[in-house]
């Protein structure tokens, strides 16, 4: 089923007002541009909170910033490549879209951080030897979508294996991503263990939707083979929703000697696993110690946002859920994180008071999406602005079952 709506007819008046309060700056490593590097741009006294950096394809060094910025890559070519370890520290709102980053740390974000269509990490030993590739820590709201996240693999001399992403004391949604934990090195007497695709701890609340995730396999040793593969997801002292369909697979890395680890492991965690394929063995026995585990039937609904990220688009909203049910979809320019008693299946991620569009969409099933097209503005003048989407299904007793959030980051 295909429905076509014109998002820009609702959003452009609001975007035009916001555009007057921000400035766009160009970044190109071989010019001409306002800045030759991202580091120079974020460090410039000319660049203020709310500004947008438009980054052309090229090779750039790492950056560190505490400014509230949007850094977006040109959709028309290869992703700008950012080497080293970049830091986004103590910001309120921040956007990264269309970049290829070797390492990234997002620390202490008080508001919403959007990371869309990025590649973070590589299937190789990269960086300075740190044990982490992508870290989200002490953050109020982070949404990562349409991304490829890859942990570092080890080598015969250096233990640098890392998860695809580490999440600590943060509220995070991970949507429509491919995630791989680092492979254990063939090293030392026994070999080194692999790392989880996603490592969640310290009171985090995480929603993972429409993602395929693998843990890294254990390596072999010089003398014997005695190492462990990692779970696809390792979660401790946190709450986790995993949603999707059968083609979304959570697969652990292989132990050495051969044998699979658990798809989801951990302890003191509240876990909901819904619709996805969990390779056997699915859950570690310790997972529910101090926590809980449920597998809803029918599976919980979810959404993804795909399509072209730059004008003329369009972006495509894909909605999955029980056939015949009707989803209420809200679109807003204002983010919001809230856990409410009448909303089940995850938190509220957008502000209904900032709503610019609502629609009702009949769903066709958990495996077959119903699609809504969102044509984009005709030009790239609004690059860096983000619209948020979330769907809800009636759950009886005035309660609603929440889908995961989705984002539309405008590019150029």
N, C-alpha and C positions, 0 to 999 in steps of 0.2 A: 504493500500500500504506500502511495506517495502523495504527500500533501505539500503544497508550496506556499510559503508565506514570505513577505518582504520585511525582514527585520529592520532594514535601514529606514523604512518609513516611520517606524516607531522610535528608533534610536538616534537618528541624526540630529534632531533638535537638541537633545541632551549632550551629544558628543560635541556639537558646535560650541555650546557654552563652556564645556570643559576645555576645549582646545585653546580658548583664549587665555587660560590660566597656566598653560604649559608651553614649553619650547622643544622643538625637535632638533637634534644635532646629528650630523653625519660622521661616521667613523669608517675609514678605509686605509688599509696598510700600504696601499700604493697610490692613494690620492686621485684627484683632489678631493678634500673633505675638511670638515671642521677640525677633526682630530685623526692622528695616524694610529693611535692605540686606544683600546678600551680603558686601560689604566689611566692614560692622560685625560680622557674624557671625564671619568668619574672623579678624578682628583682636581679638576678645574674649578676655580671659583665662579666661572660663568654658568656652570651646570648646577641646577637647584632641584630640590625635592619636587617630584611631579613631572620632571622632564623625561624625554624619550631619546634614546640613542639608537640610531638606524645604522646597523653594522653590515657592511658589504662583505662578500666572501673574501677570505684571506686567512693569514696566520697571525695570532695575537698572543701576547703574554697574559699571565694571570692578573686578576684585579681584586682589590679589596675595597668595599664601600659600605657606608652606613646611610647613604642617601636613598630616599624613596624614588626609585627610577623604574623605567621600563627599558630593557635592552632587548632589541628584536633583530633577528637576522633577516636579510633579504630572501624572500621565498623563491626567487628566480634562479638561484644557482646553488653551489655547494654550501653547506653550513659553514659559517665562520668557525675556525678551529682555535680554541683557547687552551694553551698549554699550561702546565703547572697547577697549583691549587688556588682556586678563586674563593673569596669569602664574601658573603652577604651577612653583615652583622648588625643586629639591633635596629632593623628597619621597622617601619609600620607596614606600608604596602610596597610590593616589588614584583616585577614581571621579568621573566627570562623566556624567550621564545625563539626557536630556530637556530640554536647554537650547539656546537660540539665542544664539550668541556672535558678535560682530562680528569680533574678533581673539583669537587664543589662542597663547601660547607655553608649551611644556612643556619645561623645561630641567633637565638633571642628575638625572633620576629614577633612584634606585638600584634600585627594585623595580618592581612591576607598576602601570601606569596603565591604567585602563579608561575608554574614551570611547564611550558607546553612545547611539544615537538622538538625536544632536545635529545642529544646523545651525551651521556655522562659516563665516563670510564671507557676502558677498552679491553679487549681480550688479549692482554699482554701485561707485562710488568711495566707500569708507568709511574711517573711522579718521583717523589723524593724518598720513597721507602716507607711512608706511613702505612698503617694497617687499615686505613679507611679510604674509600673512593668518593662516596657521596653521603654526607651526614646532614640530618635534620634534627636539631636539638633545641629544646626550650622554645618551641614555636607555637603560636596560638592557632594558626590556620595556614596550611600549605596544601595546594592542589597540584599534583604532578600528572600530566596527561599526555598521551600519544608519544611516549618517550621510550628510548632504549637505554637501560641501565645495566652496566657490566662491571662486576668486581674484578680486581686485579688477580692474576694467577701468580703462583710462586715460581722460583727457579731453584737450581741446585745449591745455591749459596745464601739466598736471602728469603726470609719468611715474610712475604708481603701480601699473602692472600687476603681478600677483603670481600664482604658482602656487596651485593648490587646496591643496596642502600641501608644505612643505619638510621633508625628512627628512635629518638629518646625524648621522653617527656614532651610530646608534641601531639597535636591534632592534625592528621594527614589523610588526604584522599589520593589514591593512586589509581588512575583510570586508563584503560586501553594501552597498557605498557607491556613491553617484553623485558624480562629481568633475569639476569644470570649471576649467580654467586661465583666467586673465584675458585679455580681448580687448585687442589693441593699439589705441591711440588713433588717430583720424584727426587727425594733428597734424604740424607742422613741414613740411619739404620733401618727405619721403618716407613719412611714416607711421611708427608705432612697432610693434615686434614683439609678438606674443602671448606668453603664458607657458604652461609645461607644466601639465598637470593634476596630476602628481606629479613632484617634483624630488628625486632621491635621490643622496647623495654621501657622501664621507668615511668609507668603510669600513662602511657600513650593511648590515644584512641585513633584507630586506623580503619579506613574503609578501602578495600581493594576490589575493584570491579573490572571485569573483562580483561584480565591480565594472564599471561602465561609466564610461569616462574620456574626456574630450575636452580637447585643447589649445586655447588661444585663437588666434584668427585675427589676422593682421597688419592694421594700419590703413592707410588711404590718406593721401597727403600733399597739401599745397597745390599743389605743382608736378607731382610724379610719384607713381606708385604703386610703391614699392620697399621692402617690409617682409616679414618672414617670419612665418608661422604657427608655432606650437610643437607639439612632439610631445605625445602623450597622456602618455607617461612619458619622462623624461630621467634616465638613471642613469649614474653615474661612480664608479669605484673602489669598487664595492659588489656584493653578490649579491642577485638578484631572482628570485622565483618569481611568475608570473602564472597563475592557474588560473580556470576557469569553463566556461561552455558558449557556444554560438554566439550567444545573445542578449546576451551580455556583450561590448560593443564598445569597442575602443580606437581612437579617431579623432583624427588631428592637426587642428590649426587650418589654415586655408587661407592660403597665401601671397598677397601682393599684388604684382604681378598674379597672377590665379588659378592655383593649383597646390597640391597637397597636400604637406605635410611628412611626416616619418616617424612611424609610430605609436609606435615605441620608438627612442630615440636615446641616444647616449652613447659612452663608451669605458672600457676597463679594467674591464669589468663581466662577471660570470657570470650569464647570463640563461636562465631556463627559461620558455618561453611555451607554455601547454597548454590547448587547448579553446576559448579565446576567439576572437572575430573581430577580426582586425587589418586595418584599412583600409589599402589600398595607398598608397604603398609601406610595407611592414611594418617593416623594420629598416634603420637607417642603416649604411652600409658601415663606419664607424668603430667600431660597437658592439663588435666582437670584438677590436679592437686591445688586446692585453694582457688579454683576457678570453675568454669562450666563449659560445656560443649553442646551445640545444637545444630541440626541439619534440617531446616524447614522444608515442608512439603505442602503445597507446591513451592518451588524455589522462589526466592525474593526477586522482584523486578530490578532492572538496572538500565543504564543508558551509556552511550558513547557519542562523541562528536567527531566526525571525520570530514573529508572533503578539502577543498583548496583553502588555505589560510589567508590568501591575499586576494584583492579585487581582481576580477569580478566574482570570485568564488564559484559556486556557493559552498557554505558549510552545510553539513548534513547531520541532523540529530537522529540517532537511531535508538528506538525504545523497545525494550524486551520485557515481557511479562505474560501472565496468564491470558490465553486467548479469550476474547470477549470482554475482558475488563477494560475500564476506561481510565486512562491516566490524566491527571491534572498537571500540566507543565507550566511552570513559572519561569520567566526570563527577567533578570534584573541587572542593573549596572552597579548595585550596591551589595557587597558581600556581607555575610553574617554567619557566625557560628553559634549554634544554640542546641542544647539537648532539652527537649520538651516532653512532658509525660504523654502527650497525645500523638507523638510521632515515634513510630517504631522503625526498626531496620537501619538506624543510623541517624545522625544529627541533621539539623537544618543548616544549610550552607549559604543561603541567600536571604536577603532582606525583603520580605513581602511588601513592606512600605515603599521600597524603591523599585517595585515591579513596573516594567514597561510593556509586558505582554503576558497574557495567559491564554491557554488553549486546552481543549479536551481532545484526547486522541485515543480511539479504540485500539487496543493491542491485539497482536496476531499470534503471540506465543513466545516461549522462552528461547527458542532456537531461530525464529524468523522475526526480524525487526520490522516495525512500522517506521517510516522515514518522513522527516519534515525538513524541507529545504529552507535555508536562510541565505538569500542573496546578500552580498556585502556591499558597502558603499562603492561608488564607481571609481574612486581614486584611493591612493594610499595615504591621503592626508591625515587619516585618523589612526595610523599605525601606533600600536602600544596600548590602545584602549581595550578593555575586556568586558564582555557580557557574560553573566553567569546563568546557568540553567539547572533546574532540578525538577524531577517528576515525583508525583505522589499518587498512591492508590488508596481508596477507602478500605479500611481494615475493620469496620464495624465498631459500634459503640462510640461514634464520633472520633475515632482514632484514624490515623493515616500511616501507611507504610511508605517509607521514604526510599527513593532511588538515590544513588550517588550523585554528587554534583558533576556538572560539565562546564567547560569554559570555551569561549570564542575570543581568542586574542587576535586582534586585527594586525595584519602584517603589511608589507609593502613590496 
